[in-house]
């Protein structure tokens, strides 16, 4: 799980191996997505991003392709 909290200093993004404060909501959101994608890809399982209540629902980030595996594009599936 990755969590974004609104604190006095800005927006804190924290996960199992990550903890940083950003002054911008946008930067915090992008960092949370990057951390969640990395964690999801490493574990092979979806990772939730929990945000402040007034930002909306929890987001579930699915694992990406593992490094070194061939990427199959939709065009090739034709």
C-alpha positions as CSV (number, residue, x, y, z in Angstrom):
1,X,0.0,0.0,0.0
2,X,1.1,3.5,-0.8
3,X,-0.5,6.4,1.1
4,X,-0.7,10.1,0.4
5,X,-1.4,12.3,3.5
6,X,-1.9,16.0,3.6
7,X,0.3,17.4,6.3
8,X,1.4,21.0,7.3
9,X,4.6,20.8,5.2
10,X,2.7,19.6,2.1
11,X,1.8,16.1,0.9
12,X,3.5,13.0,2.4
13,X,3.8,10.0,0.2
14,X,4.8,6.8,2.1
15,X,5.1,3.1,1.2
16,X,7.0,0.1,2.5
17,X,10.3,1.5,1.3
18,X,9.5,5.1,0.5
19,X,8.7,8.3,2.5
20,X,8.9,11.8,1.0
21,X,7.1,15.1,1.3
22,X,6.1,17.2,-1.7
23,X,4.9,20.8,-1.9
24,X,2.6,20.0,-4.9
25,X,-0.4,17.7,-5.0
26,X,0.5,16.8,-8.6
27,X,4.0,15.7,-7.7
28,X,2.8,13.7,-4.7
29,X,0.2,11.9,-6.9
30,X,2.9,11.1,-9.6
31,X,5.3,9.9,-7.0
32,X,2.6,7.7,-5.4
33,X,1.8,6.1,-8.8
34,X,5.5,5.5,-9.5
35,X,6.1,3.9,-6.1
36,X,2.9,1.8,-6.4
37,X,3.8,0.6,-9.9
38,X,7.3,-0.4,-8.8
39,X,6.0,-2.3,-5.8
40,X,3.3,-4.0,-7.8
41,X,5.7,-5.0,-10.5
42,X,8.2,-6.4,-7.9
43,X,5.5,-8.3,-6.0
44,X,3.4,-9.4,-9.0
45,X,0.3,-8.1,-7.2
46,X,-1.8,-4.9,-7.4
47,X,-0.9,-2.2,-4.9
48,X,-3.4,0.3,-3.5
49,X,-2.9,4.1,-3.3
50,X,-4.8,5.5,-0.4
51,X,-5.5,9.2,-0.7
52,X,-7.0,11.9,1.6
53,X,-10.8,11.3,1.8
54,X,-11.7,14.4,-0.2
55,X,-9.5,13.4,-3.2
56,X,-11.6,10.4,-4.2
57,X,-11.5,6.7,-4.0
58,X,-8.5,4.4,-3.5
59,X,-6.6,3.6,-6.7
60,X,-5.4,0.1,-7.5
61,X,-2.2,-0.1,-9.6
62,X,-1.7,-3.3,-11.5
63,X,1.8,-4.8,-12.0
64,X,3.7,-3.8,-15.2
65,X,5.8,-6.1,-17.3
66,X,8.9,-7.5,-15.7
67,X,12.2,-6.1,-16.9
68,X,13.7,-8.2,-19.6
69,X,10.4,-9.7,-20.8
70,X,9.3,-9.0,-24.3
71,X,6.6,-6.4,-24.6
72,X,3.7,-7.4,-26.8
73,X,1.9,-4.4,-28.4
74,X,-1.7,-4.4,-29.3
75,X,-0.8,-3.7,-33.0
76,X,1.1,-7.0,-33.1
77,X,-1.9,-8.9,-31.7
78,X,-3.9,-8.1,-34.9
